Amino acid sequence: MTIVTADSTSYSLSFEVENEMRKESQRSASLEEEWNFTHKDVENDNVTRSNSIIMPKPKEPMHLTFNDVCTYVPAELQVPGIVNTVKKLAKACAKGDAGKVPERQILHSITGVVNPGEVVAIMGPSGSGKTTFISLLAGRNHLRTTGEILYNDQHKPTDKAFKRQLGYVSQEDVLFEGLTVFETLYYTAVLRLPRAMTNEDKRERVSIILEVLGIAHVKDSIVGGIRVGRRGISGGEKKRVAVGQELLYNPSVILLDEPTSGLDSTTSLNLIHTLHDLAQAGNRTIVTTIHQPSSRIYQMLDKLLLMGQGHLLFYGDASAATDYFATIGYTMPYGMNPADYFLDVASGWSGEAKDCGKLVVRDPQLKVLLGALAANPHRRPGDDLGHTMKNPKESEEEKLQGASYVTQMYVICVRSMKDRRFERFSVDALGTVFFMAVLCGILWWQKGVGANLATVTGASDVAALLFFLISFLSFNLLFTSIFTFPNEKTMLLKEREAGVYPISAFFFGRSAADVPLDTTIPICVTTIIYLMVGLKPDVVAFLLTMVVVLITCFTAASLGLLIGAACLNLKRAQSVATVVMLTLMLTGGFFVQNIPVWLSWIAYLSYIAYAWEGLIHIQLQGRIPECPATDDSCAMLTMGAVKFDTLGPQIGILLLMLVVFRAGVYLALRFGAKSR
Ligand SMILES: Nc1ncnc2c1ncn2[C@@H]1O[C@H](COP(=O)(O)OP(=O)(O)OP(=O)(O)O)[C@@H](O)[C@H]1O
């Protein structure tokens, strides 16, 4: 389907024709209804003819009510860890208030109603509680909160099933830097739109969103960022992509935290204009925090929710705010932008202009203003609004929300591979491993041929090479893998909060995405070294070597993922990985044979030891000279073969470790990946 411009009168016709075609193709009735809107609808709605009107309408309008919302944070720094917890408890016991955490109130009794079709702007100075409040409306804040937030008088924002109907754009752009704009929106569409929709329709919806948000011209540009080391689309375009991700599944409620921050005034105006149109044309409920709107943006707002130090200073029609503040003694100076004036009032800067145009601090603690507000409260629109309680049953379509489990895994896998296409097979990454492979080949050139193995020195050279091969490959993979989950943590948390997929789908999809890298590089490196060093010229030995190397690499990668998933913090993950890796290498049997008894158990955890023993078994068993009883370095060579007579146990133990590490990754993600 072609995308039509808003000014074209032919768009209604083309949509009707499209709808007829949809009926013929027997798609679900509810989906058709969603798209079945005509030019007449638009005229009746009396809205500006911007691109927003080509968006389908959401299913159900939503009233939002928040009543007496109060939020508290711990008043003291909460440092995690056993020592700090014990110290804190001891201190509290000494004071006699054990169990009580001193708290600071950051939201004070915020009350109001937002109707469908309205754009409500939350304004206030920095630190006044805007982000805290909007994240509560989105069910994404886990601070202690009292009061009630309800949608249509029945849905709490934290209800898992309801979260899918809320669009939430956070202050930071959470996007995959390695994807293009189209890919970003398309994969979101596949994950979040009903599985009953065809792929073509999902693409079409993405195209509509691109048009609506004015980013169609950059659809094939990469998002870009520091991680991928490439400059991509601009900050404003990123913000619009983030908004587009939420608009895609057409929620009835859209909540945005500072969508205009970092945008120039015209781009901000365009974005608010689009939101305004989306609210009016689709009867959507839109709440946005906004820092310092221009007077033109301010005129476009339906309602203003003004906050100061966590208190609600004003909630009502944006156009009525100036008059109301004048009635309580806060008259706006002539010609001033109302938004600027209200921010001054909320910050305590509300006096008359003095010398040099400076303002005086009239009430830094807002006490006078709060007193005036209490004496003459503003009647908030909607306070007396009687809206009917609806009790809609979960429809068949809702049950089919989102992609199937297999599709979720597939999309997570493909999206992840594409996101890392610049890093994974980059010249730097490939250059490093192939340089090391060729260097090894040169240093150990033909050391593995039969004649060289006849001496203890020659055999120990090969044993050293096998140890280096296994350590180098697993070191490389382990340190690549620890970045995976810390890097994707914000995206994982965002999508988990929105209930886009279960953690197991992410786990399997993400694990599958690593398979190409975890296999291609080890296979190439091992083949280069095998041929250059002249290891056992036997197909079975070559294949067995490859099997041991690959299982070891998967095990190392799993250990890296486990460390990354358990820490979810890059610095800590790097420290832990260094300690673990060096310990496993040192106890692997190559450097030290006589490990103190009380430490000897660590040797049994060293996957490097099992892998090395396996390779020695394949390459050196029966090919090395008999060792004199007193020759320790010779005994070292046979060590791999003495533990087990066959190769099976080494492979079995490596596989067992692989399964245990992977299960650990799943559990770490399941119980550790939570927003705090
Ligand atoms: N998890 C938390 N722990 C401690 N203090 C918090 C927490 N969350 C919010 N606060 C405090 O609550 C107050 C309101 O913060 P919030 O981020 O909501 O303000 P804001 O109006 O969005 O500010 P800005 O415009 O600068 O983003 C601040 O004093 C902040 O320090």
Ligand as a Chemical Component Dictionary entry (heavy atoms), coordinates in Angstrom:
data_LIG
# 
_chem_comp.id                   LIG 
_chem_comp.type                 NON-POLYMER 
_chem_comp.pdbx_formal_charge   0 
_chem_comp.three_letter_code    LIG 
# 
loop_
_chem_comp_atom.comp_id 
_chem_comp_atom.atom_id 
_chem_comp_atom.alt_atom_id 
_chem_comp_atom.type_symbol 
_chem_comp_atom.charge 
_chem_comp_atom.model_Cartn_x 
_chem_comp_atom.model_Cartn_y 
_chem_comp_atom.model_Cartn_z 
_chem_comp_atom.pdbx_ordinal 
LIG N1  N1  N 0 15.142 6.664  43.428 1  
LIG C1  C1  C 0 15.355 7.835  44.033 2  
LIG N2  N2  N 0 16.132 7.901  45.131 3  
LIG C2  C2  C 0 16.357 9.072  45.761 4  
LIG N3  N3  N 0 15.817 10.251 45.370 5  
LIG C3  C3  C 0 15.027 10.254 44.289 6  
LIG C4  C4  C 0 14.762 9.055  43.545 7  
LIG N4  N4  N 0 13.947 9.364  42.512 8  
LIG C5  C5  C 0 13.714 10.691 42.595 9  
LIG N5  N5  N 0 14.363 11.239 43.647 10 
LIG C6  C6  C 0 14.334 12.650 44.084 11 
LIG O1  O1  O 0 13.021 13.107 43.855 12 
LIG C7  C7  C 0 13.035 14.441 43.410 13 
LIG C8  C8  C 0 12.274 14.546 42.089 14 
LIG O2  O2  O 0 13.027 13.900 41.077 15 
LIG P1  P1  P 0 12.539 13.824 39.572 16 
LIG O3  O3  O 0 13.572 13.129 38.790 17 
LIG O4  O4  O 0 11.172 13.270 39.551 18 
LIG O5  O5  O 0 12.498 15.379 39.200 19 
LIG P2  P2  P 0 12.235 16.077 37.793 20 
LIG O6  O6  O 0 11.244 17.139 38.023 21 
LIG O7  O7  O 0 11.903 15.062 36.760 22 
LIG O8  O8  O 0 13.660 16.692 37.506 23 
LIG P3  P3  P 0 14.375 16.986 36.080 24 
LIG O9  O9  O 0 13.535 18.006 35.390 25 
LIG O10 O10 O 0 15.700 17.554 36.498 26 
LIG O11 O11 O 0 14.481 15.696 35.340 27 
LIG C9  C9  C 0 14.486 14.857 43.301 28 
LIG O12 O12 O 0 14.823 15.547 44.473 29 
LIG C10 C10 C 0 15.222 13.537 43.242 30 
LIG O13 O13 O 0 16.490 13.667 43.788 31 
# 
loop_
_chem_comp_bond.comp_id 
_chem_comp_bond.atom_id_1 
_chem_comp_bond.atom_id_2 
_chem_comp_bond.value_order 
_chem_comp_bond.pdbx_ordinal 
LIG N1  C1  SING 1  
LIG C1  N2  SING 2  
LIG C1  C4  DOUB 3  
LIG N2  C2  DOUB 4  
LIG C2  N3  SING 5  
LIG N3  C3  DOUB 6  
LIG C3  C4  SING 7  
LIG C3  N5  SING 8  
LIG C4  N4  SING 9  
LIG N4  C5  DOUB 10 
LIG C5  N5  SING 11 
LIG N5  C6  SING 12 
LIG C6  O1  SING 13 
LIG C6  C10 SING 14 
LIG O1  C7  SING 15 
LIG C7  C8  SING 16 
LIG C7  C9  SING 17 
LIG C8  O2  SING 18 
LIG O2  P1  SING 19 
LIG P1  O3  DOUB 20 
LIG P1  O4  SING 21 
LIG P1  O5  SING 22 
LIG O5  P2  SING 23 
LIG P2  O6  DOUB 24 
LIG P2  O7  SING 25 
LIG P2  O8  SING 26 
LIG O8  P3  SING 27 
LIG P3  O9  DOUB 28 
LIG P3  O10 SING 29 
LIG P3  O11 SING 30 
LIG C9  O12 SING 31 
LIG C9  C10 SING 32 
LIG C10 O13 SING 33 
# 
